[in-house]
Amino acid sequence: MNPAEPKFVPFEHELALRPDELPTKSREVYQRMNSRRTVREFSDRPILKEVIENIILAASTAPSGANKQPWTFCLIGDQGYKKAIRQAAEKEEYENYHGRMSVEWLQDLAKFETDWNKPFLEIAPWLIVVFKRVYELDQTDKKYNNYYVNESVGIACGMLLQAIHECGLVSVTHTPSPMNFLSKLLKRPDNERPFLLIPVGHPAEGAKVPNIGRKSKEELICYY
Ligand code: IYR
């Protein structure tokens, strides 16, 4: 760090609400976030690269262990890459749905009507592949482990989903398993591991989502 720069700067508190404004504000925030749904039916309507870049910048404001920001976001808009990713993901998912997943797991997924077919990987205008960076290398190739990598990248992904939602766009958190084909296809370095594959786009006209609910306040919170 530049020694001329101060170690601490004043916290800019942009949104200081009065206590009497908080119940309404917090209810509105909840209602807004509660309207986010995972959508698997996408339109191929294009989205400007600038929009997705801003969404990724929003996600990158997430807190992280020792501010190491242990993430890389690969942004895929090329049809050739999308097709290759779809083919590789479907190969793994076919095996998952035909033997690798337990009967109990398949029963739990029945209400979502998912299967090994993943057309959204080619239809959505953008795929974001989030990689976690397990360690960094210095100029001499000495390894420095990052801290709380799963926590940090998980938080960034949550913020990414919310940023997508705030833009009126939709996403699905896709977790083909195993995911190492993404490292190979995208030629990622050894310190990066695939974390989540997130197609982003507009919803298809008439898109439907499963009729499922969320836990109640009583089920969620333990009061002390
Ligand atoms: N990864 C698979 C299966 C799947 C697993 C869970 I847990 C889900 O909540 C949804 C799907 C797939 O993407 O189809």
Boltz pocket constraint, residues with backbone or C-beta under 6 A from the ligand:
constraints:
  - pocket:
      binder: B
      contacts: [[A, 93], [A, 109], [A, 112], [A, 114], [A, 115], [A, 116], [A, 173], [A, 174], [A, 175], [A, 176], [A, 177]]
      max_distance: 6.0
